[in-house]
Amino acid sequence: MRVSRYGWMAYGLAAVVIVLDQLSKFWILQVFDLPAKGSVPVTGFFNLTMVWNRGVSFGLFRAEADLARWGLAVFSVAVAAAFAFWVADSKSRLPAIAFGLAIGGALGNVVDRVRFGAVADFLDFGGLHFPWVFNVADSAITVGMALVLLDSFVGHKKS
């Protein structure tokens, strides 16, 4: 299979997302030591709050069992692989960006699941009445999927 230039763009963006996600988690866990602090107010609406997420994005479908942990990891890798295959011959920028973000986010969270048994979440906008704590990878997945929806409405088609 030949990978288009937009496919390579998606893969490069995915790599950048993984690196940024893991660097942010390294800083939160090892340098700032948020697990020892629990929650640190930053502004009136934003806190750094340590949550170990055993579910999928935003803590949905939480599962404590080890089988569920590995099942979620395998499922995430399978979805990322499907996205990577789909975007390989992309002919436009928007799907490449969308799927690059989603692939990177999914794999960034898989790294946590494998290393820690859970995903490190720490971005807390509870002051804006957003009920979930999340991380850079979750943000990339969410923005990526929103861009997929946008792409479906603006009419870019995969050739």
VEXLUMLO-548688 format. One record per residue (C-alpha): x, y, z; residue number from 0. Coordinates in steps of 0.02 Angstrom, whole numbers. Layout:
! VEXLUMLO-548688
X; Y; Z; NUM
...
//
This chain:
! VEXLUMLO-548688
0; 0; 0; 0
66; 171; -48; 1
48; 309; 82; 2
-1; 480; 16; 3
81; 641; 75; 4
-74; 674; 180; 5
-59; 500; 254; 6
118; 542; 307; 7
53; 707; 376; 8
-72; 610; 483; 9
62; 491; 546; 10
179; 635; 588; 11
41; 727; 680; 12
-1; 568; 775; 13
181; 554; 830; 14
182; 736; 888; 15
22; 708; 988; 16
94; 553; 1072; 17
253; 648; 1119; 18
159; 801; 1185; 19
38; 691; 1282; 20
176; 588; 1361; 21
283; 742; 1400; 22
134; 825; 1486; 23
102; 669; 1589; 24
287; 652; 1632; 25
288; 831; 1695; 26
126; 808; 1794; 27
179; 642; 1871; 28
366; 659; 1895; 29
410; 844; 1902; 30
255; 928; 1974; 31
208; 770; 2072; 32
22; 799; 2056; 33
-22; 627; 2130; 34
47; 687; 2298; 35
-48; 852; 2286; 36
-215; 786; 2222; 37
-287; 949; 2156; 38
-205; 1118; 2130; 39
-309; 1273; 2087; 40
-235; 1369; 1940; 41
-375; 1493; 1902; 42
-554; 1515; 1961; 43
-613; 1390; 1829; 44
-462; 1278; 1799; 45
-373; 1156; 1915; 46
-241; 1024; 1895; 47
-326; 872; 1971; 48
-252; 697; 1972; 49
-371; 560; 1916; 50
-324; 384; 1864; 51
-449; 341; 1729; 52
-485; 156; 1705; 53
-620; 187; 1574; 54
-616; 266; 1402; 55
-614; 453; 1368; 56
-682; 558; 1510; 57
-697; 403; 1622; 58
-840; 325; 1525; 59
-862; 136; 1539; 60
-746; 125; 1689; 61
-676; -50; 1718; 62
-567; -110; 1862; 63
-530; -286; 1799; 64
-361; -321; 1719; 65
-448; -405; 1572; 66
-545; -245; 1539; 67
-384; -143; 1547; 68
-302; -249; 1414; 69
-463; -260; 1315; 70
-474; -70; 1307; 71
-291; -60; 1257; 72
-313; -188; 1117; 73
-474; -105; 1058; 74
-387; 66; 1055; 75
-241; -2; 954; 76
-363; -86; 832; 77
-460; 77; 808; 78
-298; 175; 785; 79
-239; 45; 657; 80
-404; 56; 563; 81
-390; 246; 560; 82
-208; 234; 503; 83
-257; 116; 361; 84
-403; 227; 310; 85
-303; 389; 308; 86
-152; 313; 218; 87
-215; 363; 46; 88
-303; 523; 100; 89
-308; 656; -34; 90
-346; 805; 77; 91
-280; 894; 230; 92
-431; 897; 346; 93
-453; 708; 362; 94
-265; 691; 384; 95
-267; 814; 529; 96
-425; 736; 602; 97
-363; 558; 599; 98
-186; 606; 649; 99
-256; 686; 807; 100
-367; 536; 844; 101
-230; 408; 813; 102
-105; 502; 921; 103
-230; 525; 1061; 104
-283; 343; 1060; 105
-104; 281; 1063; 106
-51; 408; 1195; 107
-183; 337; 1311; 108
-132; 158; 1267; 109
44; 198; 1328; 110
-30; 244; 1498; 111
-140; 90; 1505; 112
9; -22; 1472; 113
127; 71; 1592; 114
9; 112; 1735; 115
-148; 8; 1712; 116
-247; 169; 1695; 117
-240; 334; 1601; 118
-170; 488; 1690; 119
-298; 630; 1679; 120
-263; 801; 1754; 121
-348; 944; 1659; 122
-499; 998; 1761; 123
-615; 1135; 1700; 124
-743; 1103; 1837; 125
-761; 1290; 1865; 126
-841; 1299; 1693; 127
-960; 1158; 1744; 128
-867; 1032; 1636; 129
-882; 875; 1742; 130
-736; 772; 1675; 131
-550; 777; 1706; 132
-453; 738; 1547; 133
-281; 748; 1465; 134
-195; 802; 1304; 135
-234; 635; 1218; 136
-420; 650; 1259; 137
-419; 826; 1188; 138
-337; 765; 1028; 139
-464; 625; 1008; 140
-610; 744; 1036; 141
-545; 877; 916; 142
-501; 743; 789; 143
-675; 667; 791; 144
-754; 840; 781; 145
-649; 872; 626; 146
-706; 706; 551; 147
-885; 764; 574; 148
-843; 934; 499; 149
-761; 849; 351; 150
-916; 744; 321; 151
-1020; 904; 311; 152
-903; 1009; 204; 153
-895; 875; 71; 154
-716; 813; 66; 155
-722; 636; 0; 156
-591; 500; 10; 157
-537; 454; -166; 158
//
